[in-house]
Amino acid sequence: LALNPWDVVLCISGTIISCENAVVVVVIFYTPTFRAPMFLLIGSLATADLLAGLGLILHFAFVYFIPSEAISLLTVGLLVTSFTASVSSLLTITIDRYLSLYNALTYYSERTVTRTYVMLILTWGASICYGLLPIMGWNCLKEPSACSIVKPLMKNHLIILSVSFFMVFAVMLQLYVQICKIVCRHAHQIAVQRHFLASSHYVTTRKGIATLAIILGTFASCWLPFAIYCLLGDYSYPALYTYVTLLPATYNSMINPVIYAFRNQEIQKVLWTVCCGCFSATMPFRSRSPSDV
């Protein structure tokens, strides 16, 4: 099999994704203070992206070194599971952020912990079910005309995944609109109480909205091209179109650690402790609200 440069790029992307998210997973797993719901959700996102990176590497290795239909189904199933869990984890983080602002007084309670575990179970349960479909027989190995742009996934399977993505994106968009309204209202109330200048209130509000716009804009720009092409594309289309739209989707898993983990001050302190001992490993951490992460 001739080496496809696009597959090499995907494999390199998978390596970078795996390294980034492995750091996040290790930091959260081995730091006892990172057991708050927001860190569990960030850990879930990092785990999903880590599996996605490993899936890209394994897919490349098996396609070019150990070609097998059965192994191909396993690697594709792993990729479907991991990317679905990644997108779903982004939704759970958005929900958690919204609730931390909307129910600020009751957020730090046992109910929040229970809700977090329920969201994690639903996220990974649905993702595993989606990933098992090709292995359980919902594939196009025996019927090439039913293939989608991503072989050996069937067209119907990919349509379900795409529609699910658009539903997740719509919910996230609505929640971030509500978050923007809450942020604007809180900033205005603080400005009135502390007699801040109108320009200060404007700067604070603009900064919050800009952060949310970057988060949602990054997610949309990475995944929307591939999701749209999954609905419109056909197995007879050139493979180049699939690679061009799929590659930005993988970049989302590369950017997620930067947005959701490495910007967090507590995680930064642990990383500095490990790297150069700049901070004491036993220093107390201030657990921030998810809306600040």
C-alpha angles and dihedrals in degrees: 000000000000114000111254113213090213090059089051090053091049090050091051089048089051091053093052091045092050094050094048096047094040087063091052094047093049093047094050094042096049098040110084093199091062096079097105117118094253092056091047089055092047088049090052090052092048091048091051092048091046090055090047091055092047089047091056091050094047092046090054093046096048095044094053104028108024107023110192134147093220093050090045089058091050094051093045089048089052091051093048091049095047098045091045090050090048094054091043091050089054087055092050091050090051091050090049091050092050094049092047088061100034095046099027095150095053099032095098096062140103089262090066091052092050091047090051093054091047091052091048092050092048092046096052095036093056092042093052091048091053090048094050094055096084091046092048091057106278094124138105101235091115095034111043093178089066093056123120128215087278110059131241090020116100120239092243091052092053092046090055090050092048094048089048089052093052090050091051091047092050092051092047091049092051092047093049090050088054090046090053090052092050092047091050092048093048092047090051093049092050091048091052095046095048095036093239120174119262090244091058091052089049093051093049093048093046092050092052094047092046091054092051091046091053092050095049094037092053092050093048096045091050100046108024097074092053094043092051092046090051089060097042102032129090134205089251092061118103113274088232090076091055093051093046092054098036096053095064088049090058089050088065089067088050094052098042096078090053094050101038106025116020092048090059111101094214092053089046090055092052092048091050089048091054095042104043110352092245091146133039112259090222097051113125119254126220108228106224130205115266088239088067095050 
